[in-house]
């Protein structure tokens, strides 16, 4: 192709071609295109310039040399910040080195990231026979300029070679996909997903298409589903690249999600992330199906081909390692069949056969009235298989069959939870909670209620209003349709009503306060409900994420459950001693009246003469030592010698290595003695470690609540705020500045948020009753938090 004599710069002027390439691409990027149309337009604009550049570089001779695009550029999926992957193929004759030099330098001068190679067809095919990355790149070979026959021969030979060696390549590709998933995580469930490399991302779409080129593993509807998902993911990637303005990145960070949503016309970042999650789940599920079939094809049919069908229930058999719905099964008339097939697959640790799944999706009835016999039992059996149920639930959900079983499920489907505590979308969180509950089923008298309650405890999310109140109403109707008796329906509703009761009380209230224990016992009502709530609390928290459950919270919840159970058995709360410091004999330390600073493992215990600001000074010292406080408690008492003493116990997050408690103890003693400028040091550290803007944007404003009803002897101050360096120090410093004595402190850190409760009294030992004093307290805490 000759260059344009009127507009093309001289072949020797590489900067002219660089300018032309930059300007031509800029016209595309400055337009209103997005997604695949923009990628195609950018590819074509780049083709146009490179074709002219090639003609000049090759001095008009195109025989025996070809410039070909590979990779994303070869597929015409050139995103704004994509690498430009090019091969210069040649037949071994002529001065190809000079041609290459004239080609590559203008591209570099344009500031583009260039992946380039100069090869003969024999060299290209030899490398493609031994290197997976080259082999897959060759599958997208596309002529940009030059000898078409040369390029077509390499493309055809590379495809034939790929198919001939498919056994080796698919095994390597599968292993690589697994490694990438472990490294990048899941697009659907991560707060900040990598839309290219993550599980369910664009790279998976490419891998599945490469696999299908080797062996026909995509079934009816798969290609269409992949294309639809790819459109969403590609649209997001392009929008992200445009917003980044040339800076590399395929990770959809929190700070960019609102901007990407606005650019793509989504009403909110939540809607954007729901679309991303749905697309990624579709890709990931298709991938699971495909890699399952690939695995079977690689191992061969031996040992399966002569196996007899094994009946698993009416209309269901195990055949060739998969659950099949028999041809004569009444799919449209048997409302229990979906759940029975799912339960059978989970028990067997396998999948529902694809054809059977499609049959169910086509005609399975909607269970919007009373459930047929066997349906509820099948659901309980399915959930009771634990984590084996999760991929099966995902499979039937991909065919929207969960909504046939439970119409209310649609509100939770792919619903994001954009905070640093939750790691899963609402629907996946519910499935994970039920899977965790299955492991605790032997701790309760009614495992079925635990499993159903865990699976549906957040069913109200995604609808307007308080999700707990909405969920109670929804579950009452669902449980009734399932066929539960009124008493069981009431228990399930209570599980939703109180699913946050135990962790909230355990981490925010004084467990040695008999009134607190009596109040929880009254709310729960029965031992059976208490044991269900205890198991649900753990299952829910573990499914939420690592910040929501740990040894400290487990100890506190267990202590609360023990005391409440005693009351529900007819005892009196005071008959069981409440432990503020599980595992520490704090009463003996206080009674001794001797100062002590003891650090061990992940716990620091400090006992010292009581004085305002003691707790704050210890908290500040821990912050200076870069120790994150994930739980804390405090108490005060009069020693045997009559001196007022205070005790504080802090649990810190595990770090990279053991804590140097000797050094920390020395600093704590210095801080208590007033020899460390905590305020100045922490202020400097906070200035040097600003929180990410996205975390600040998502965080709710700090909130202070003063409650005089939660305790008979003290005012309870609850604080919710964004975590940061010295936040606990700041809060307790504000209390000390107002001469308030902390008698009990309940401190917890959940991801990026602190949720703290402090029992305080005035210097005279009374509650805060003056409204002006309360307002000053709130003002002081909020001011200190503004400095953190």
Buried (B, 14 or more C-beta within 10 A) or exposed (E): BEBEEEEBBEBEEBEBBBBBBBEBBEEBBEEEBBBBEBBBBBBEBBBBBBBBBBBBBBEEEBEBBBBBBBBBBBBBBBBBBBBBBBBBBBBEEBEBEEBBEBBBBBBEBBEBEBEBBBBBBEBBBBBBBEEBEBBBBBBBBBBBBBBEEBBBBBBEBBBEBBEEBBEEBBEBBBEBBEEBBEEBBBBBBBBBBBBBBBBBBBBBBBBBBBBBBBBEBBBEEBBEBBEEBBEBBBBBBBBBBBBBEEEEBBBBBBBBBBBBBBBBEBEBBBBBBBBBBBBBBBBBBBBBBBBBBBEBBBEEEEEEEEEEEEEBBEBBBBBEBBBBBBEEBEBEEBBBBBBBBBBBBBBBEBBBBBEBBBBBBEEBBEBEEEBBEBBBBBBBBBBBBBBBBBBBBBBBBBBEBBBBBBBBBEBBBBBBBBBBBBBBBBBBBBBBBBBBBBBBBEBBEBBBBBBBBBBBBBBBBBBEEEBBEBBBBBBBEBBBBBBBEEEBBBBBBBBBBBBBBBBBBBBBBBBBBBBBBBBBBEBBBEBBBBBBBBBBBBBBBBBBBEBBBBBBBBBBBBBBBBBBBBBBEEEEBBEBEBBBBBEBEBBEBBBBBEEEBBBEEBBBBBBBEBEBBBBBBBBBBBBBBEBBBBBBBBBBBEBEEEEBBBBBBBBBBEEEEEBEBEEBBEBBBEBBEEEBEBBEBBBEBBEEEEBEEBBBEBBEEBEBEBEEEBBEBBBBBBBBBBBBBBBBBBBBBBBBBBEBBBBBBBBBBBBBBBBBBBBBBBEEEEBBEEEEBBEBBBEBBBEBBEBB
